[in-house]
Amino acid sequence: MKGLIRGLALAGILSTYVAGFPSKIRRRAQDMLPDASSSFQSSTESEFDHMFVLSGSDSAPTAPKLTFHWNDPVRNTFKGRLIHRAPKAESDSGWLGFAAYDTPFKGVPTADMDLMVGSQAIIGQVATNSVSKYVLAGKREGPGGVERMEESFQSLIPTGTSIHQFTGDDGHVTTILTFEKLLMENDSAEIMIETKGKNTFLYAAGPPAEAGGGLGFHVLRGGFTLDFQEIMDQVAVKTGGTTTATTSTANEPVPAPAPETTATTTGEAPKEASVAQEPATTTTTSENGASTVDASSTTTTTTPAVGAPPSDVPSACTPEDPSYLHTETLTNGLKMHYKLNNLFSDTAASSVSVKLEYSGLAWLGFGFSTDGKMIDSEAVIGRPDLAAADEEKPLKYNLKGKGTTAVIPMEEARQTLTDALITQDGTNTVMTFTKILEEEGEHTIDPAVPIHFIYAIGDGNTLAYHAKKGTIQLNLSTCLTGAGAKTAGGTGQNSNRTMWAAHGILATLALALATPLAVTTAWFRTLVPSSWIYIHVFANVSSFFMILLSFILAVMAMSMSKNPAHFSDPHHIAGLAILMLVTFQVMNGFLRPPVEKRDPYAMESKIAGIITIPGTARELWKILHHCAGLVVLGVGFWQLKTGMDLYAADFTVGSWKPYFYAYLAIFGTVIVLLKLWMIWEERKARMGLDSMNPDQRRMGSAAIANGVDPDSELVPVQFDVGMQ
């Protein structure tokens, strides 16, 4: 009993430590990553809006100085510049790098260096006059480390990308990396730069250039966070105006990316020019290799129309239906078209018009949720069977549960949809509706922030359990502002996809492999009588450490999301319960009481003649240990199933549940067959025991009375061998 109390106390201390873990990480990250939004200034470069000093200062002229300059994002593009100014040639930079990271950090960083792995960078090399995109999978140059992306991913805009280096009259060597890239790349695996919300950026400067190029170890590195919208808002408040976007004529239209960006290098700066006075240049290379420089730049202000697609929106926001603003593929066979109406009207209510197109015949549902979950959300459901019978139009529903009886139509006064219709042409289903963004007693749809939307496709025209479902997070104003704020499960509460994947892998190894191994070796210990205890202990301890790491990853990933919601789902609560129970199970295993001598002829006390009442501490321990193991096994299987559901819904991917169910079927079949085989073998052994003389059978009972545990060790049996 003392062991049980100590185990529960340790579990409580552990959970308290883990709960406080994210706040310590956030404090360390804040100290390590300065926020550019709080200390930016006007750029000293004429063609850039803002500047942030990364390293060095004018008060220390003998040390290199590194600054970052950028423009407010325009549509789907972002332009930045790194300037490294060294006091002498020996300390100049042979390469400059600028990287984006998809989350504030992963793991437990002790320095900004820990943020490098997993980021994606733009690196310009002076020796080779090239600027390219790289994947930083490790800390060394080469495969599996700092590796250049394939040509198909080299999407930097050539007219806004270059690297060059010059020496001034004062001996200072200046290296300038300028780049222009898409905020949201065509490939979903690339990191998206947010216009609203904190971005984590890294920077690095290499040693002096060597002949033939190459990336040596950096001599200067660091990181910072940046919220573009926050800075634009601050500038608007200071100037008393409104936030506008500035664009270069070179951006219209966005040119197709070249396989390799060509840069220019000048030997020395003009006599009267400084870095701040250098004009904006665009370098192009003709077929014969000659370079021309265009120093002109034009600034315009664009104001997109509301409710219709602007003429210059990027391809990511080009609608397939010209009546709508944007088209989004929700899942295979299901597309969503939408547009905003009366967004800035003082007389008409703002609304969103939605059109769902499904390649099949089924009822359709599209809902509005605060957390991406079905329960307590609101949805528009179109039912073709009722539309054909009673001409019923799509209606608004409250989703109070997962059964059809919990999907309840709103009262008549709240059925405010307009243009609501669901039609079928024999092969396809189309549902349209227009909904007011803000209605009393309903979830508000804010077009300026990412919103969780849920969708479902029926298994026919009659409302029943859905055949497909999912969630997507959209910023409806993306295509009005070019903000690039759309993601499919990759931002908001459920961001940090890699961390969630690692969480799931560790949990699967623990609950689908290690825990079943620990339980089954105890069940079938007679098959491996001399080694089962070692396998059992190893599997239990391995399961504990993997569950602990999985739990820490989950807490960290949720803490770093934009809308943390700790323990808001039964899956979260079950995870904490499993961690505490496994902690108790491991400690209880090591605190096993010794076998106590007992009278083999004593009558056992039973409840209702069935359940044996434990008569010793060892027997009580065994019951607790067995029950806890079975609970962890059962709840663990349920936990894996719900985790797969959450991951599939959050990131709009296929679920692994069918494979998991197949595994459970195989696992259960093997257990049943093994048990039947053991029963058969025990029956044969019992038949042989019955043929033994009474003295031999009494030896087994005597062994128990003398402290030999038949559950964990072989019982010595003496046989009389008669000589014939």
Secondary structure, 3 states (H helix, E strand, C coil): CHHHHHHHHHHHHHHHHHHHHHHHHHHHHHHHCCEHHHCCEECCCCCCCEEEEEECCCCCCCCCEEEEEECCCECCEEEEEEEEEECCHHHCCCEEEEEEECCCCCCCCCCHHHHCCCEEEEEEECCCCEEEEEEECCCCECCCCEEECCHHHCCCCHHHCEEEEEECCCCCEEEEEEEEEECCCCCCCCCCCCCCCCEEEEEEECCCCCCCCCCCCCCEEEEEEECHHHHHHHHHHHHCCCCCCEEEHHHCCCCCCCCCEECCCCCECCCCCCHHHCCCCEEEECCCCCEEEECCCCEEECCCCCCCCCCCCCHHHCCCCCCCCEEEEEECCEEEEEEEECCCCCCCCCEEEEEEEECCCCCEEEEEECCCCCCCEEEEEECHHHHHHHCCCCEEEEECCCCHHHEEECCHHHCCCEEEEEEECCCCEEEEEEEECCCCCCCCCCCCCCEEEEEEEECCCCCCCEEEEEEEEECCCHHHHCCCCCECCCCHHHCCHHHHHHHHHHHHHHHHHHHHHHHHHHHCHHHCCCCHHHHHHHHHHHHHHHHHHHHHHHHHHHHCCCCCCCCCCHHHHHHHHHHHHHHHHHHHHHCCCCCCCCCCCCCCCEECCCEECCCCHHHHHHHHHHHHHHHHHHHHHHHHHHHHHHHHHHHCCCCCHHHHHHHHHHHHHHHHHHHHHHHHHHHHHHHHHHCCCHHHHHHHHHHHHCCCCCCCCCCCCCCCCCCC
